[in-house]
Amino acid sequence: MSLLERVEAALDSIRPYLETDGGNVSVEEITPENVVRIKLLGSCGSCPMSIMTLKAGIEQAIQKAVPEITGIEAVNLTDIDDPNAVLPENLR
């Protein structure tokens, strides 16, 4: 199983939780240094809690399942103080 397939399998384990809030995640690339670059999709992309989703959910799932990954970066994190940030309906 390739590195990408293993990362996708780890993400599949948390996707139901992201989808509950109208969000998802896609792998943009895995760098030669084994850093996974992801994009937060749907409500995750505009949520002010996206940094928590990244740190508490996505990073842990990937690093537990694929220990050779050296880091996880989101290409589109929304800052918690961003005036355009929108919480998903069920978190308001």
Secondary structure in CASP SS format (residue, H / E / C, confidence):
PFRMAT SS
TARGET T0000
AUTHOR 0000-0000-0000
METHOD secondary structure of the structure
MODEL  1
M C 1.00
S C 1.00
L H 1.00
L H 1.00
E H 1.00
R H 1.00
V H 1.00
E H 1.00
A H 1.00
A H 1.00
L H 1.00
D H 1.00
S H 1.00
I H 1.00
R H 1.00
P H 1.00
Y H 1.00
L H 1.00
E H 1.00
T H 1.00
D C 1.00
G C 1.00
G E 1.00
N E 1.00
V E 1.00
S E 1.00
V E 1.00
E E 1.00
E E 1.00
I E 1.00
T C 1.00
P C 1.00
E C 1.00
N C 1.00
V E 1.00
V E 1.00
R E 1.00
I E 1.00
K E 1.00
L E 1.00
L E 1.00
G E 1.00
S H 1.00
C H 1.00
G H 1.00
S H 1.00
C C 1.00
P C 1.00
M C 1.00
S H 1.00
I H 1.00
M H 1.00
T H 1.00
L H 1.00
K H 1.00
A H 1.00
G H 1.00
I H 1.00
E H 1.00
Q H 1.00
A H 1.00
I H 1.00
Q H 1.00
K H 1.00
A H 1.00
V C 1.00
P C 1.00
E C 1.00
I C 1.00
T C 1.00
G E 1.00
I E 1.00
E E 1.00
A E 1.00
V C 1.00
N C 1.00
L C 1.00
T C 1.00
D C 1.00
I C 1.00
D C 1.00
D C 1.00
P C 1.00
N C 1.00
A C 1.00
V C 1.00
L C 1.00
P C 1.00
E H 1.00
N H 1.00
L H 1.00
R C 1.00
END
